Amino acid sequence: MTLPSGSLRVRVYAGVDPLTGKRHYLTETVPAGRNAQREAEKVRTRFLNEVDEKRNPRTRATLNQLLDKWLDVADIEPTTRMGYENKLNKHVRLVLGKLSLNRLDAETLESFYASLRRCRDWCGGKASVTHRVAGEHPCTARCRPHVCKPLSPSSVRQIHWILSGALSRAVRWRWIAINPAAQAEPPAAPHPDPQPPNPTDAARIITESWRDPDWGALVWLAMTTGARRGELAALRWHHLDLAAGVLTLRRSAYLDANGGLQEKDTKTHQQRRVALDPETVDVLTELHARYVDRLEQLDATADPTDYVFSPEPDNSRGYRPDTITQRYGRLAKRLGIDSHIHALRHYSATELINAGVDVRTVAGRLGHGGGGTTTLRVYAAWLSESDQRAAGTLAARMPSRPTSPTLPSSPYRVIAEELREQIRTGSLRPGDPLPTVAELAAAHAVSVGTAHRAVASLTADGLVSVTRGRRATVAGQRDG
């Protein structure tokens, strides 16, 4: 076809567009000139060869259309999918989304990556104001000049691999002939820089966390096992074998797109069994005793499916992973320590490696999926001699666990301790009657059963005697 300018347009039928169902053509314009006819014939021959060899792009789809189709068919973990969608919606779709796939090349992608490394908001280097709210409004001090914040190299690399996966699928579908991401060069991988707390800071973190013994137990277990926060949030009592000193990690908690708490397999889709040292077994045994005491106050029975760590008195609901992160962050901030919950995982790994534990065992305890180390996948390996040695080694390097806070945690122990103090100071003398269980229950706002348990503990210690049909009295001879 000859255009009014004298240029020639070459147009070859290339089948039906699988996305729109319309007839698809390959087109190219050859500039006017003395050899225009010859060049147009070359283009036509090339197009025909591409169609015959099925090397031609079959669609004029945009990158947005490809991403929609790819996300619809890709088999991706829920949390991974949410991360992909967040990065694509925030950084890719607005800039490259409307670009036709046949116009996407390595140069375009590398320019895009470079722009993200300069400013994540794609400002183009132009001066602007970051407003506190959208739409027309009176500006205040919160409306400030825009300051460029580069996207980290690791985030840009993640975007590159997301696009590479989608474009690779487009090649298999014959939407495009080649994968432009395979020819583009992403930023260099950042050097790994784990920053675990040092032993002194670890001791301060443990001491501070033990103000709440249940929270202290969670921080302690994170240090000794290197478990991920989602794995700790999904941990249930039937995952613990305290008699054998073994913890089984098989589930992980996460938040879905609507903010709901859900559970899934662990990151590597493998359950793992981690040996526990005697001190950690004691920590979890005390934690379970407090859990049982709370259930007695609620007139409830223990359930093996209850969560080990929970914000609820009956442990019926697990922690949200972000709640664990935020609470630990506030703890570290109070101590003036620059740390995050994942740093406890680094602490576990580095302390074991520094102690001479082999990397294969460390990788197994942490549930690493590979990346330069052999990941243990055989069940029996979790009980190997090296794993047992690792548990004891880490326990020896843990900071000392602080003693319990000033008051006992169980209500009946509070009542019993108060009565013991009255006997020691002489407020209650031998032969004096104790308050009735009904009076004790009313005074301490507890059930009659709890007050009776307090008196029974004093009787077992020989401090109180009870005669059939009479009220409890302080043991010893009656005055007069």
Number of C-alpha atoms within 10 A of each C-alpha: 11 13 12 7 8 13 17 20 16 20 16 16 13 21 15 14 17 16 14 11 10 11 13 18 19 20 14 15 16 20 17 14 12 8 10 16 15 12 16 21 13 13 19 19 13 13 23 18 13 16 18 11 9 13 17 20 24 25 25 21 20 17 24 20 16 21 20 12 15 16 14 10 8 12 9 12 12 15 15 11 14 15 12 18 18 12 16 20 13 13 20 19 16 12 13 18 18 14 16 16 24 18 12 17 16 16 14 15 20 18 12 17 22 17 18 24 19 17 17 17 16 18 15 11 11 8 11 11 10 13 18 14 11 7 7 7 9 9 11 9 7 10 13 13 11 14 14 18 13 16 18 15 18 15 14 24 18 15 19 20 15 18 23 18 17 20 24 20 18 23 16 12 13 17 24 23 18 19 22 22 24 17 14 18 14 20 17 10 10 10 7 6 7 13 16 22 20 10 14 9 18 20 17 17 23 21 17 18 22 21 15 13 20 22 21 21 22 21 21 24 20 22 25 30 25 24 21 21 26 23 24 25 27 28 26 23 19 15 19 21 14 17 8 10 17 19 20 17 23 19 22 21 23 22 17 13 11 6 9 9 15 14 15 17 15 19 19 12 13 17 16 23 21 26 26 26 21 14 15 20 21 14 18 21 14 15 19 16 12 16 21 17 19 20 17 16 17 12 9 12 11 16 15 12 13 19 23 27 23 21 15 11 12 21 21 15 17 22 23 21 20 14 13 18 15 13 15 20 17 13 17 20 13 11 13 10 15 13 19 20 20 19 18 26 22 19 23 25 25 17 22 23 16 9 13 11 19 14 15 15 25 25 17 23 25 19 25 17 17 12 7 6 14 14 19 21 14 11 12 9 15 20 14 13 10 15 23 18 16 28 21 16 18 22 19 12 14 18 18 13 15 15 10 12 11 7 10 12 15 15 21 25 18 16 22 18 17 13 20 17 12 12 18 11 9 10 12 17 19 18 16 18 17 18 15 15 20 14 13 20 19 13 12 14 12 16 19 16 14 23 26 18 17 22 26 18 16 18 17 10 10 12 17 23 22 15 8 6 6 9 13 21 21 22 19 14 10 11 8 3
